[in-house]
């Protein structure tokens, strides 16, 4: 059984094109559909670019973490002096 037969059995009619004022369009012609447009501001485009860059950046740089872990394990990493430098940078940049 075809869809058209089922549709006809329930009284469904095919879609007929109409023009803006509600009258039927000439046979073979369809009403021109207006295309919608979306414009993004420069700020939103910049934000999307930044988001893409951040998403592409790995959160944990495994190679660097492993190097530091090995240095700490074998006492080759000056933890206290680097900690104080990091804290000074955070405070001077007004992050903390």
C-alpha positions as CSV (number, residue, x, y, z in Angstrom):
1,X,0.0,0.0,0.0
2,X,1.4,3.4,-0.9
3,X,1.5,6.5,1.3
4,X,-0.8,8.3,-1.2
5,X,-3.4,5.7,-0.9
6,X,-3.3,5.8,2.9
7,X,-3.4,9.6,2.9
8,X,-6.4,9.6,0.5
9,X,-8.2,7.1,2.7
10,X,-8.0,9.5,5.6
11,X,-8.9,12.5,3.5
12,X,-5.4,14.1,3.5
13,X,-4.7,16.4,0.6
14,X,-1.3,17.3,-0.9
15,X,0.2,20.6,0.1
16,X,-0.7,23.4,-2.4
17,X,1.7,26.3,-2.6
18,X,0.2,29.7,-1.6
19,X,1.4,33.3,-2.0
20,X,1.6,35.8,0.8
21,X,-2.0,37.1,0.7
22,X,-3.3,33.5,1.2
23,X,-4.5,32.8,-2.3
24,X,-3.3,29.8,-4.2
25,X,-0.2,30.1,-6.4
26,X,-0.3,29.4,-10.1
27,X,0.2,25.7,-10.9
28,X,3.8,24.8,-11.2
29,X,5.0,27.8,-9.3
30,X,5.8,27.9,-5.6
31,X,5.9,30.9,-3.4
32,X,9.5,32.1,-2.9
33,X,10.5,31.4,0.6
34,X,12.4,34.1,2.3
35,X,15.7,33.0,3.6
36,X,16.6,33.8,7.2
37,X,20.0,35.2,8.0
38,X,21.9,35.2,11.2
39,X,24.7,37.7,11.7
40,X,27.2,37.2,14.5
41,X,29.0,40.2,16.1
42,X,32.7,40.5,16.0
43,X,32.8,39.8,19.8
44,X,30.9,36.6,19.4
45,X,33.2,35.5,16.5
46,X,36.3,36.2,18.7
47,X,34.8,34.4,21.6
48,X,34.2,31.3,19.4
49,X,37.7,31.4,18.1
50,X,39.1,31.6,21.7
51,X,36.8,28.7,22.8
52,X,38.0,26.6,19.9
53,X,41.7,27.3,20.8
54,X,41.0,26.5,24.5
55,X,39.2,23.3,23.6
56,X,42.1,22.2,21.4
57,X,44.6,22.8,24.2
58,X,45.1,19.7,26.4
59,X,44.3,20.4,30.0
60,X,47.2,18.4,31.3
61,X,50.5,18.4,29.5
62,X,51.5,14.9,30.4
63,X,55.2,15.2,29.2
64,X,55.8,18.2,31.5
65,X,54.0,16.6,34.4
66,X,56.1,13.4,34.1
67,X,59.3,15.4,33.9
68,X,58.5,17.4,37.1
69,X,57.3,14.2,38.8
70,X,60.7,12.5,38.1
71,X,62.6,15.6,39.3
72,X,60.6,15.7,42.5
73,X,61.1,12.0,43.1
74,X,64.9,12.3,42.8
75,X,65.1,15.6,44.7
76,X,66.1,17.5,41.6
77,X,63.2,20.0,41.6
78,X,63.4,23.0,43.9
79,X,59.8,23.0,45.1
80,X,59.8,25.8,47.6
81,X,61.5,28.4,45.4
82,X,59.3,27.7,42.5
83,X,56.2,27.7,44.7
84,X,57.1,31.2,46.0
85,X,57.8,32.5,42.5
86,X,54.5,31.1,41.3
87,X,52.6,32.7,44.2
88,X,54.4,36.1,43.5
89,X,53.3,35.9,39.9
90,X,49.7,35.1,40.8
91,X,49.6,38.0,43.3
92,X,51.4,40.5,41.0
93,X,49.0,39.7,38.1
94,X,46.1,40.1,40.5
95,X,44.9,36.5,39.9
96,X,44.7,35.7,43.6
